Amino acid sequence: MISPHMGLAMHEPNSLILGIESSCDDTAVALVARDGTVAAALTQSQAEIHAQYGGVYPELASRAHAAEIIPTIRQTLAQIDSGPEHVRAIAVTRGPGLIGPLLVGLNAAEGLGLGWSKPVIGVNHLRGHLRSTELDGGTITYPAIVLLASGGHTLMAYMKDAKTVEILGGTRDDSVGEAYDKVARMLGLGYPGGPAVDKLAKTCAPDITFPRPMIREGLEFSFSGLKSAVARLVERDPDVDKPTVAASFVAAAMDVLAAKCARALGEREAASLVVVGGVSASPQLRERTAEVCAEAGVDLALPSLKWSTDNGAMIALAGWDYLDMGLAPHLKPATRLSIEQF
C-alpha cells in the first residue's frame, strides 16, 4: 500500500533533494528541503509479499522494487506537481542492505541523474536513520548518545556533532529487531513482527523470566540467547500463553536496551539521547527511554512514528549533509557498512 505525505505546494528550483530508499523490503521515495521539511513522500510496502515467509525473501524483494520504483518516483513528484527543475540532487541508499534491492535503487538513481543532469549521492542507510529525528522540525542537542535499533542493526554511538559518529558498542549476533521478528514467527503473529509483538505484550503481565543477555556488561548487545530462550519455551510447551510470552520477551529486551542507554549516558557527557531505527516506533521503548532520560537529566530525541521505519525522507536529508561536505558520490553498493562511514 502506498502511503502519501502531503507536502508543500510551491518550491524554488534546485530546492529539494530526491531521496530513494530500497535497502530491504520497502520502496520509499521523498522530496526534502535543506531544513528537513518533507515536501512529498511515498512508501510502497512489501509486507504482504513477505508475510507468508515470516521474513524478507530477497529475490521477491528485488522484483517488487524493480516493478515499483519508477511509479513511486513519478507519484512522489506528482504530489507537489514537481519536476526535475526543483531537484538539486538525488540521494540513494548504497548500503548496508540486501544486494538486489540496493542495486535496483542505485540503478534507478543513476539513470535519473543522467537523464536529468543531476548529481547522484550514495548514502549510508544508517546515517539516514541518524537524520530521521530532524525531519519536519525535529532537533537534536549535541553531544548525544545514539541508540540505533532496527531489524538489521543494534548499536550504541556517540555524536559530538551532527557529522561525527563514534561507535560505542554493537551487537554480537541478532539485532533486537531480528529477535522481535523471530519471536513473532514462533508465536504465529505474522510479518512484520515488531508491532504485533508490542501490541500483544501490552495485554498482560511479563510473568516469565527470560534472560537479559549482557545487561551488566559494557555497551555491546546480544539477543540470540533471549530469542533462543523463547524458542525453547515454545517448543517445550506449545500451548503456553502467547500474550505472557510476548510481554516477558518485550520486558527482557527493554531492560537490556534501557540499561545500555543509562550506562552510556553515565560514561559520556551528553545533552541528549537519540533513539532511531525501526524499533524506535515501539511504544515500550519510547516509554523506557523517556524514563532513562528523565533520570539522567537529558533530552530524548525520537523520530516521529512515520519516519521511524525505513523511508526516503531520511535518505534525502542525509543527502544534504553529503552535498554540503563535498563527499564523493560512493555509488558502489555495500551490503555491510559501518555507521562511521559515509
Residue pairs with C-beta under 8 A, 6 or more apart in sequence:
1 44
1 45
2 42
2 43
2 44
2 72
2 75
3 42
3 43
3 45
4 40
4 41
4 42
4 75
4 79
5 30
5 38
5 40
5 41
5 42
5 79
5 306
5 313
6 40
6 79
7 31
7 37
7 38
7 39
7 40
7 41
7 79
7 80
8 37
8 39
8 80
9 80
9 81
11 33
11 39
11 80
11 82
11 86
12 86
13 85
13 86
14 85
14 86
14 87
14 88
15 33
15 34
15 86
15 88
16 31
16 32
16 33
16 39
16 82
16 86
16 87
16 88
16 316
17 31
17 32
17 87
17 88
17 89
17 90
17 91
17 316
17 317
17 319
17 320
17 323
18 29
18 30
18 31
18 73
18 76
18 87
18 89
18 90
18 91
18 112
18 316
19 28
19 29
19 30
19 31
19 32
19 91
19 92
19 123
19 128
19 312
19 313
19 314
19 315
19 316
19 317
19 318
19 319
20 28
20 29
20 69
20 73
20 90
20 91
20 92
20 93
20 105
20 108
20 109
20 312
20 315
21 27
21 28
21 29
21 92
21 93
21 105
21 125
21 128
21 310
21 311
21 312
21 314
21 315
22 28
22 65
22 69
22 92
22 93
22 97
22 101
22 102
22 104
22 105
22 108
23 93
23 95
23 96
23 97
23 98
23 101
23 102
23 105
23 125
23 310
24 56
24 61
24 97
24 98
24 101
24 151
24 152
24 310
25 45
25 46
25 47
25 49
25 50
25 56
25 61
25 64
25 101
26 43
26 44
26 45
26 46
26 309
26 310
26 311
27 43
27 44
27 46
27 64
27 65
27 68
27 69
27 72
28 41
28 42
28 43
28 44
28 72
28 310
28 311
28 312
28 313
28 315
29 41
29 42
29 43
29 69
29 72
29 73
29 76
29 312
30 38
30 39
30 40
30 41
30 42
30 76
30 311
30 312
30 313
30 315
30 316
31 38
31 39
31 40
31 41
31 76
31 77
31 79
31 80
31 82
31 86
31 87
31 316
32 38
32 39
32 135
32 313
32 316
32 317
32 319
32 320
33 39
34 320
36 131
36 134
36 135
36 136
36 137
36 138
36 317
37 136
37 137
38 135
38 136
38 313
39 79
39 80
39 82
40 76
40 77
40 79
40 80
40 82
41 76
41 311
41 312
41 313
42 72
42 75
42 76
42 79
42 312
43 311
43 312
44 64
44 68
44 72
46 56
46 60
46 61
46 64
47 191
47 192
49 57
49 60
49 61
49 64
50 56
50 57
50 60
50 61
50 191
51 190
51 191
53 191
54 181
54 184
54 185
54 190
54 191
54 193
55 181
55 185
55 191
56 98
58 98
58 99
58 100
58 101
59 100
61 98
61 100
61 101
62 98
62 100
62 101
62 103
62 104
65 100
65 101
65 104
65 105
66 104
69 104
69 105
69 108
70 108
73 108
73 112
76 312
77 83
84 116
84 118
87 116
87 118
88 118
88 323
89 118
89 119
89 120
89 121
89 319
89 323
90 109
90 112
90 113
90 116
90 118
90 119
90 120
90 121
90 319
91 109
91 120
91 121
91 123
91 315
91 316
91 318
91 319
91 322
92 105
92 106
92 108
92 109
92 120
92 121
92 122
92 123
92 315
92 331
93 102
93 105
93 122
93 123
93 124
93 125
93 128
93 315
94 102
94 106
94 122
94 123
94 124
94 125
94 330
94 331
94 332
94 333
94 334
94 337
95 102
95 124
95 125
95 333
95 334
95 335
95 336
95 337
96 124
96 125
96 126
96 152
96 153
96 334
96 335
96 336
96 337
97 125
97 152
97 333
97 335
98 335
99 333
99 335
102 333
102 334
102 335
103 333
106 122
106 331
106 333
109 120
109 331
110 120
110 331
112 118
112 120
113 119
113 120
119 323
119 329
120 329
120 331
121 319
121 322
121 323
121 327
121 329
121 330
122 329
122 330
122 331
122 332
123 315
123 318
123 319
123 322
124 318
124 337
124 339
124 341
124 342
125 310
125 315
125 337
126 148
126 153
126 337
126 338
126 339
127 165
127 318
127 321
127 339
127 342
128 314
128 315
128 317
128 318
129 148
129 150
129 276
129 277
129 314
130 146
130 148
130 159
130 165
130 274
130 276
130 318
130 339
131 314
131 317
131 318
131 321
132 276
132 303
132 307
132 308
132 311
132 313
132 314
132 317
133 139
133 140
133 274
133 276
133 301
133 302
133 303
133 307
134 140
134 317
135 303
135 304
135 307
135 313
135 314
135 317
136 304
136 307
138 301
138 303
138 304
139 301
140 159
140 162
140 272
140 274
140 301
141 271
141 272
141 299
141 301
142 159
142 160
142 161
142 162
142 271
142 272
143 158
143 159
143 160
143 161
143 268
143 269
143 270
143 271
144 158
144 159
144 270
144 271
144 272
144 273
144 274
144 301
145 156
145 157
145 158
145 159
145 168
145 261
145 264
145 265
145 268
145 270
145 272
145 273
145 274
145 298
146 156
146 157
146 158
146 159
146 165
146 273
146 274
146 275
146 276
147 155
147 156
147 257
147 260
147 261
147 264
147 273
147 274
147 275
147 276
147 277
147 289
148 154
148 155
148 156
148 157
148 276
148 277
148 339
149 175
149 176
149 177
149 257
149 275
149 276
149 277
149 278
149 279
149 280
149 285
150 175
150 177
150 277
150 278
150 279
151 175
151 177
151 178
151 180
151 181
151 192
151 194
151 278
151 279
152 175
152 177
152 178
153 170
153 171
153 175
153 177
153 277
153 339
154 170
154 171
154 175
154 176
154 177
154 221
154 223
154 277
155 167
155 168
155 169
155 170
155 171
155 221
155 339
156 167
156 168
156 169
156 170
156 219
156 221
156 260
156 261
156 264
157 165
157 166
157 167
157 168
157 339
158 165
158 166
158 168
158 264
158 268
158 270
159 165
159 166
159 274
160 166
162 321
163 321
163 325
165 339
165 340
166 340
167 338
167 339
167 340
168 219
168 264
168 268
169 218
169 219
169 220
169 221
169 260
170 220
170 221
171 220
171 221
171 222
171 223
172 214
172 220
172 221
172 222
172 224
173 222
173 223
173 224
174 182
174 222
174 223
174 224
174 227
175 221
175 223
176 221
176 223
176 253
176 256
176 257
176 279
177 194
177 277
177 278
177 279
178 223
178 227
179 223
179 224
179 226
179 227
179 249
179 253
180 193
180 194
180 197
180 253
180 279
181 191
181 192
181 193
181 194
182 193
182 227
182 231
183 193
183 197
183 227
183 230
183 245
183 246
183 249
184 190
184 191
184 192
184 193
184 194
184 196
184 197
185 191
185 193
186 230
186 231
186 234
187 197
187 200
187 234
187 242
187 245
187 246
188 242
189 196
189 197
189 200
189 246
190 196
194 278
194 279
194 281
194 282
195 281
197 246
197 249
197 250
198 250
198 282
198 283
198 284
200 242
200 243
200 246
200 247
201 243
201 246
201 247
201 249
201 250
201 251
201 284
202 247
202 283
202 284
203 243
203 247
204 241
204 243
204 244
204 247
205 244
205 247
206 244
206 247
206 248
206 250
206 251
206 252
207 244
207 247
207 248
208 233
208 244
208 245
208 248
209 248
210 226
210 229
210 230
210 248
210 249
210 251
210 252
211 225
211 226
211 229
211 252
212 226
212 252
212 255
212 256
212 259
213 221
213 222
213 223
213 224
213 225
213 226
213 256
214 220
214 221
214 222
214 256
215 255
215 256
215 259
215 260
216 259
218 263
219 260
219 263
219 264
219 267
221 256
221 260
223 253
223 256
226 249
226 252
226 253
226 256
230 245
230 249
233 240
233 245
234 240
234 245
250 284
254 284
254 285
254 288
257 285
257 288
257 289
258 288
258 289
258 291
258 292
261 273
261 275
261 289
261 292
262 292
262 295
262 296
264 270
265 273
265 292
265 293
265 296
265 298
266 296
270 298
271 298
271 299
272 293
272 298
272 299
272 300
272 301
273 289
273 292
273 293
273 296
273 298
273 299
273 300
273 301
274 301
274 302
275 285
275 286
275 289
275 300
275 301
275 302
276 302
276 303
276 308
277 308
278 308
278 309
278 310
279 285
280 286
280 302
280 303
280 308
281 305
281 308
281 309
286 302
289 300
289 302
290 300
293 299
293 300
302 308
303 314
307 313
307 314
322 342
325 342
327 342
330 342
